[in-house]
Amino acid sequence: MNSLTVTAMTTVNPLGRGLAATWDGLYQNRHGLRPNDFEDAAIDTWIGRVDGLEKEPLEGNLADFDCRNNRLAVIALRQDGFEQAVARARTKYGADRIGVLVGTTTSGILETEMAYRQRGSRNGNLPPTLRYRCTQNVFSVSDVARRHLCLNGPAASVSTACSSSAKVFASASRWIEAGLCDAVVTGGVDSLCLMTLYGFSSLGLLSDMPCRPCDVHRNGLSIGEAAGFALLERTHEADGDIVFLGYGESTDAYHMSTPHPEGTGAAAAMQQALQCAGLTPRDIDYVNMHGTGTQANDRAEDQAIERTFGKRTPCSSTKGGTGHTLGAAGIVEAILTIFCLRYGLLPGIIHTRQLDPDFRSRILLQSERRPVRFAMSNSFGFGGNNCSLIFGRTG
């Protein structure tokens, strides 16, 4: 594929609002997890929660879209000069030539959950305030983004479990290559809701402490919420620019919620990404792991990384800082991977103290400083929906 320049990006996540707060958390090995205090979910776990969402409703022409998920999206769009960067692109290309692709898994399902609690006791009707099309509808968050940014180009949502907002980069590349648009706003948004908390709890996948990816004593994940966006353009590259170089996608379909034990699909996605970018395993300076902190995921990914890169390429998971932000994990971790390129930091895994002795890849428990030219970010979802992205720094 032809490389695309990442000309702007923004995020809101448990580490804070905006790129500066997120970078500070990564650099300081700070985490944004807390004991579960979401709604009345009586589950002994830790979560990554964004403060203040309850007090920041959407108003004006977006009032009908008001829900926790869409609030997260708009707050992120307002950070880091992202609106202004999109406005410049809109002037350059035209509103019809900029696409929008957003990944999400649950969208605004929390609004529907609350509506079911408010059903009429006599007739069981849902309250008239429920606006499914503007909230739970998976396209809702993409619609909010295009309306807020005043864009009229193609728009779509991607929902492939926890790889959703990684796969938007692949789709954006194809859109631009096909001539559908000249730039694409790519992103991902997922917010806390009862379905994911109780659902992952029923699967026995939630940790009762901050998650410990790749630790010998790891016992599950910590669910987080986040929003993030990146603007991709086909522009002339200058020294120091961050470029999106390649992607790999696979579906191993081994099991509904468990990865292939040998990491077959994960390895296929990483190998395809290398081929797409025209790089070899030795070119990659760092791999941001999917690394959820569950027994099966971390074991399978370790095997896939070792099969692809051997023991020389440093890798780590950043979910100890943000929690697993599900449909937003791809974009949040793409941004964290770009930080590694921009600032020459390889982050160690927060909370992990004793690496699983059976693991064979080169997993970092302590942060390292070194130049990074090319880096990969992995996102793997339920049903074997796998995606690997490669970013580089020019010059």
N, C-alpha and C positions, 0 to 999 in steps of 0.2 A: 504494500500500500504506500501511497504518498504520505509523508509526514504532515501532521497538522500542528499548528502552534497553539499552545494554551495561553491565550492573551489576557485572561482574567479568571479569578476563582474566588469562592467565598464558602464559608461553612459556619454553622451553629451546631454545637455538639456538647456533650457533658463536660468537656474541658473548658468551654466558654463560648462566647459569641465573637466570631470573627477570626481571621487568620492569625493575628498577633497573640490572642489568648490561646489558640490551639497550638501554635508553635512554642509558646512558653511552657505549656503543659508537657509537650513532647521533650523539650530540652531539659526541663527540670525533673523529668521522671515523675510527674504529678498525675494523679488519676482523678476522674470525675465521678466515681461510683459512691453509692450510699446504701444503707440498709433500706429495703423496700418500704416506701411510704406512698405508693400510688393507689389512689382511690381507697377501696376497702378490701383489696386483694390480700388476704391473710396468708401470704406465702413467705417462708423464711428464705430470702434470697437478697442479693444486692442488685441495684439497678443504676443505669446512667440516665439521669433526668435533667432536662433543661429547665432551669428555674424561670418563673414568671409567665409561662404560656397562658395560665388560667386568667390572667389580668390583661391580656392583649388581644382582644377580639378584632376580627376583620370588619372593616366598616366601609361605607360608601358603596361603590359599584361592586365590591367583593363581599358584601355583607351576607349574601345568600350562601357563600362558600365557607362561612365561618365554621371551623372545626380545629381540633388540636393539630392535625397534620398540615392543613393549609396555613395555619398561623406560623408553624415552624418554617414553611417554605418562604413566606413573605418576609419574615424576620431575617432569614439568610440572604434573600435577594437584596435587602437594604444594607448589608454589611460590605465593607472592603471596596467601596467604589464600584461594585458590580453593575448596578443600574446604569451608572455613567459610562462604563465600558461598553455595555450593550447599546446604549444610545449612540455612541460613536460608530459602532458597527452598523446600526440601523441607518444612520446618515450615509455611511459608505456604500452599503449594499442595497438598502431598501428593506422595509418591514416584511415584504413578501419573500425575501431571500434568506431569512434567518429562521432555522427550524428550532423546535423545542422537543427534547427527549428526556423524560424523567422516569426513574425507576422507583417503584414502591411495592410493598407486599400487602399491607392492610389498609392503606389509604386512610379514610376517615371512619373506619369501622367502629371506633369508640362512640361516635354519635348514635349509631344504630344500637349498640349495646345499651347505652343509656335510654334510648327510646323504648326498648323492650321492657326495661324496668318501669317505664311510665305508662304502659298499656292500660287502657280503661278496664276496670275490674269487672264491669258488666258485659261489655261486648268484645273486649280484647283488642280493640283497635289501637294502632300506633298513633302517637300524638301528631297533630297536623304540623308541628314544627320540624319534623324530620324531613330533610331534603336530600334524599338518596343521591340524586344526580349530581348534586353539588358537593357532596361529602364522601360517602363510601365508594361511589363510582371511581374505579381506578384511574380514569382519565381526569378526574377532578383536579388533581394537583398540577398536571400539565396545563390544563385550561387556566388555572390561576396564574401560573408562571407566564404564559403567553399574554394574558390580559394585563397583568401587572407591568410587563415589559413592553407592551404595545407592539407585539409581533403578530404577523399574519401568515408566516410560512407554515410548512407542514409541522404537525405536532402529534405526539403519541406518548403513551406510557408503556413501560416495559415491566412485566411482573414475572420474574423467574426465580422466586424465593430470594435467597441472600446474594445472588449474583446480579440482581436487577440493575443496580446503578453502576455496575462494571460493563454490562452488556450495552448500555446506552452509548458508550464510547465506540463500540464496534458498529452499532447501527448508524451513529453520526458519520463515521468514516464512509460507510456505504452510501449514505444520502449525498454527501458532498461529492464522492466519486461519480455518482450517477447523475450529478448536475441538478439535483432537486433544490439545493440551496448552496450558499457560499459560506455560511457559518452556522454553527449549531450551539444552542445552549443545552448542555448536558447536565444531568443532575440526579439526585436521589433524595427522597424524604420518607422517613418512617417514624411514627410516634408511638409512645407507649399506649397500650390498650390491654383490656382484660383477656382477650382471646390469646394473645401471644404469651402472656404471663401464665395463665392456667394451662394453655396448650403445651408449652415447653415443660411445665411442672409435671403434667400427666405423663410426659415421655421420660421423666426422670433426668432431665438434662440441665436443670438449674442448680448452680452452686449456692451453698449457704454462706459463702464468703466471696470477696472479690475474686474473679476468675483468674486462674493460673495456667495460661497456655503452656503446653509442653512440659509441665511439672510432673514428676513421678506420682504426686499425690493429687493431681487435678481431678476435679469432680463435677465439672459442668461449666456452663456459661453464665454471664451476667448480661441481661438484656438492657440495651440503651436506646436512645432516640436521637435523631440528628437530621439535619438537612445540609446539602452542599450542592454547589453548581460550578461548572467550568464552561468558559466560552472557547470553542474550538474554531480556528480560522485557518484557511490556506493562505498564509502570508509569507513574505520574504523573511527568512530567519536571520537574526543578528546574534552575535556572540552572547552567550548567557541565556538565550531563550530556552524555555522548556517546550519540548515537542512530544507529541503522542506518535509513537513509531509503529506500534503493531498490537494485534490482539489474537487470542486463540480461544475458541469455544468448543466445548464438547458436552455430550450428554451420555453418561455411562448407564443411567437407568438401572442401577444395581438394586436399589431399595428405595422406598418412599422417603425415609428419613436418615438412612445410614450410607456413608460413602463406600465405594468399593474398597475392601480391606487392603488391597495393594496399591491404592491410589491410581488406578488405571486411567480414569477419566481426567483426574487432575494433571497427570503427567502429559496426557494428550493435549490438553489446553496449553500448558507451558511450552511444549515443543512446537505447537502451531504458532504461538505468539512469536517465538524466536524466528521461525521461517518467515512469518509475515513481515517482521522488522528487518530481515536480512542479517541477523546476528547469530553468534554461536553462544553456547553456555558460558564460555570463558569471558565473553564481553560483559556479562551482567555482574554488576558490583554489589547488588543487594536485592533480596527478595522479601517483600512484605507478605508474610504468610496470612492465610485465612485464619488459622490459629484460634479456634473458638474456646478452647479449654475443655472440650469433651474428650473422652478417651478415644473414641473411634475416629473423629475428625483429625485430631493432631497426629495420631499414629499413621493414618493413611497419607496425610500430606507430607509427613517426614519421609516416607518411602518414596513418594513421587518426586520430591525435591532432590533426594539423594540419587535417584535414578537419572534425573535430568542434569543435575549440576555436580554430582559427586560431593566431596566434603570441603571444597574450597570456597564456595560462595556463601557469604554471611546472610543469615535470614533471621527474622523475628516477627512476632505478632504484636500489634499495638492495641489489641482489644482489652488488655489490662488497664488501659487508660480511658477508653471511651465506652467500654462494654461492646456487645455485639449489636450494632445498630441495624441489623437485618437488611431491609431493602435499601438503606442508605449506606451500608458498609462499603460498597464498591467505590462511591465517590469520596467518602471521608478518607478511606485508606489510600485512594489515588492522590488526594491532596497531601496526606502525610508522606507518601512516597516522593512526591514532588519536593517537599521540604528537605528530604534526604539529598536530593540532587542539588537543590539550591544552596543548602548550608553545610553539606559535607558531614552529616550526622547519621550514624547507623544506630537506631535506638535499641536498647536492651529491653527485655520483656519485664514489665512491672509485675510485682507480686510473686513471680516464679523464683524459687530458691534452689530447688534440686531438680536438675534436668533429668528427664526419663532416661535411664541408662541404656534402654534399647534403641534410642533414637540415633540416627547415623549422619544426619546433615549438620552443618555448622550453625548451630542456633546460638544467638547472642543473649546472654543474661545481663551483660553490662554494655552500656553505650560505647561506641567507638567514633572517633573523628577521623575522617579521611575523605579525599575527593571521590565523588560518585559521578560517573559519566552516564551509565545506563542502569535502570532499576526496573524490577517487575513487581506488580501487585496482583495477588491472587484473591479471587472471590468464588466460593463454592457453595451451591445451594442444595436444598432438598431435591430429591429425585435425580440427583447427579447433574444439575445444571451448573456447569463449570465455566469460568472465564478468567483468563489471565491477560493483563495489560502491560505494555512496556513503554516507559517514558525515558527520555534522554535530555541531556543538556548540551547545547551547541557550543562551539568554540573550544 
